[in-house]
């Protein structure tokens, strides 16, 4: 449905389980070919390293996304592992933020347990982004 729908500008998947790469791959493929989606909310969706890698690699093809909400995804558990401690997840997000087709104006990461060192990495990626 999202593949061909050119009137949808916002997708809110709040609370959906994206912990499997199959569902994330479908979403990523849709975002890759649908250039009308400007706002994507993945709040509390269980986004982890492999899912993030899949999603961000495809988002580089989408030049319309302006707002990405990844809030309340526990990127760090008490052992310090999940998306940002995962090199593929962190690298994929930073590569997306640096990509020339990245048009993000707003990136929401509220309540994600992001560490200072990862904020530094994200800050460097955002500095490279001209949007």
C-alpha positions in Angstrom: 0.0 0.0 0.0 2.7 2.5 0.9 4.6 1.6 -2.2 2.1 3.2 -4.5 0.2 5.7 -2.3 1.4 9.2 -3.1 -0.9 11.1 -0.8 0.4 9.8 2.5 2.8 12.3 4.1 3.0 10.9 7.7 3.5 7.4 9.0 3.1 6.8 12.7 4.0 3.2 13.8 4.1 4.1 17.5 4.4 0.9 19.6 4.7 -1.4 16.6 7.2 -4.2 17.0 10.0 -3.6 14.5 12.4 -5.9 16.2 12.4 -8.3 13.2 14.3 -7.3 10.1 11.5 -8.7 7.9 9.1 -6.0 9.0 11.8 -3.4 9.0 12.9 -4.4 5.5 9.3 -4.0 4.2 9.0 -0.5 5.8 12.5 0.4 4.5 11.6 -0.7 1.0 8.4 1.3 1.1 10.3 4.4 2.2 12.8 3.9 -0.5 10.3 4.2 -3.3 7.6 6.5 -1.7 8.9 10.0 -1.9 5.8 11.7 -0.3 6.4 10.6 3.3 7.8 13.5 5.2 7.2 12.4 8.8 8.0 9.0 10.3 7.4 8.1 13.9 9.0 4.9 15.2 8.4 5.7 18.8 8.6 2.6 21.1 9.1 0.2 18.2 12.0 -1.8 19.4 14.5 -0.4 16.9 17.8 -2.1 17.4 21.1 -2.3 15.5 20.2 -4.6 12.7 16.8 -3.0 12.2 18.4 0.4 12.2 21.0 -0.7 9.7 18.3 -2.0 7.3 16.1 1.1 7.8 18.8 3.8 7.4 20.4 2.2 4.4 17.1 2.5 2.5 16.3 5.9 3.8 19.3 7.3 2.0 17.2 6.9 -1.2 14.3 9.0 0.2 14.8 12.7 -0.2 11.4 13.8 1.3 11.7 12.7 5.0 11.9 15.8 7.2 11.0 14.4 10.7 12.2 11.1 12.2 11.0 10.2 15.7 13.0 7.4 17.3 12.0 8.3 20.8 11.6 5.7 23.6 13.6 3.1 21.8 16.0 1.8 24.4 19.1 2.1 22.5 21.1 1.1 25.6 20.2 -1.5 28.1 22.0 -1.8 31.4 24.9 -3.6 29.8 25.3 -0.9 27.2 24.3 -2.9 24.2 21.7 -2.2 21.5 21.6 0.2 18.6 24.4 2.7 19.3 26.8 0.2 20.8 26.2 -1.9 17.6 28.7 -0.6 15.0 26.3 -1.4 12.1 23.4 0.5 13.7 25.5 3.5 14.7 27.3 3.6 11.4 24.1 3.3 9.5 22.5 6.3 11.3 25.6 8.4 10.9 25.9 7.5 7.3 22.3 8.4 6.7 22.7 11.8 8.5 25.8 12.6 6.4 24.2 11.4 3.1 23.5 14.2 0.5 19.9 13.1 0.1 19.2 13.2 3.8 16.7 16.1 4.2 15.9 15.7 8.0 15.1 18.8 9.8 14.0 17.1 13.0 15.5 14.0 14.7 13.8 13.0 17.9 15.7 10.8 20.3 13.9 11.4 23.6 14.3 8.7 26.3 16.8 6.6 24.3 19.5 6.3 26.9 22.1 7.6 24.5 25.6 8.1 26.0 27.7 11.2 25.8 30.2 9.6 23.4 27.4 8.6 21.1 26.0 12.2 21.3 29.4 13.3 20.1 29.3 10.9 17.2 25.8 12.0 16.3 26.8 15.7 16.6 29.7 15.1 14.2 27.4 13.5 11.7 24.9 16.3 12.0 27.6 18.9 11.4 28.3 17.2 8.1 24.6 17.5 7.1 23.7 20.7 5.3 19.9 20.3 5.8 
